Amino acid sequence: MSYKSIQSLLPVKEKAILLDQVEGLNRYLCILPNGELESQFGDIEEFKKQSFAVVGYEDVLGDFVGVDIKSGQLLIVNHETLHVEERLNLTFDEFMKKD
């Protein structure tokens, strides 16, 4: 998945989608529009070394939501270490089609 194809799927306004529940709390993935991504995280291409693009955040721990460049798979990335904490069984394209 290219950076351009990822950017083309970004919403016009922030999109929060329920992922699951953790200890009784709803866990949302929040996908940001391109302009907000740049103001929050800088240029998404700066994460090329990590082989993912940041597209938003997870609301329980504040970790990054990333997209694996090769597979398009959604990732939860530790906001301090940039280590991939979780690989979701969902692609960014599939996720953005959810309501």
N, C-alpha and C positions, 0 to 999 in steps of 0.2 A: 504494500500500500504506500503510495507516495505522499509527501507532505501536502501537495496540491489536492489530492483526493481526500485527505483527512480534513483539510481546510474547507473543502466544498461541502462536507457533511456537517460542519459546525452550525449550531442553531443561530437564529437572529437575536434571540434573547436567551438568558440562562435557562437551561432545561434540567430539572431535577427528576430523577426516576428512582423509585423504590427498588433497591437491590435485594435486601433481605432484612432480617431482624437479628440483632445481637443483644442478648440478655434483655429481651423485651423492648428494646429501642429500635425504631425504624432506622435503617441505614440507607442513605440516598447517595447516588452518584450525581454530581452536579457538573454538567457540561457547559462550558462558557463560550460565548461568541468570540470570534477572532480578536476583536479590539480589546475585550476584557482579558483575554489570555495574555496578550502582549503586556498589558499594564500589571497583571498579577505575577507572571512568570518570565517575562522577557520574550525574546524571539524563540518560538518553539523549535526552530532548527538548531538551537544551542544544545539540545539534548541528543543530537545525532550520535555523539560518542557512546551514548547509552543504548542506541538502537530503538528508541521509542520517542513518541511525541506526546507532550503533556497537553491534555484537552480539558482538564477540570480538576475537581477535588472530590474526595469522599468525606461526607459530613461528620462522621463519628470521631475520627482521629485527625482529620484535616490532611490526610495523605493525598498525593497526586493521583489522578486518573490518567493513565497513559495508554497509548496505542502502540503495539509492537509493529514496527515498520514492515517487517517481512510478512507476518501472518495476519495483521489487522486485529489481533486478539486484544481485548481490554486487559489492562494491568492495574493493580494497585501498587503504587511506588512510595516507599518511605520518603517523607518530605525532608528529612534531615540527611539521610545517607544515599538517597537515590537508588536504593536496593529494591528490587522487585519483591514485594511481600506476598503477592497473590496474583495468579493468572486465572482470569474468569473464562468460563466456557461459553464465551460470547464474543463475537466480533464487534467492532465499532459500528459497522454498517448495520448489523442486526439490532444493536442496542438503540441506535438513533431512530429506527422504525417503530420501537416500542412506545406506548403511551404512558 
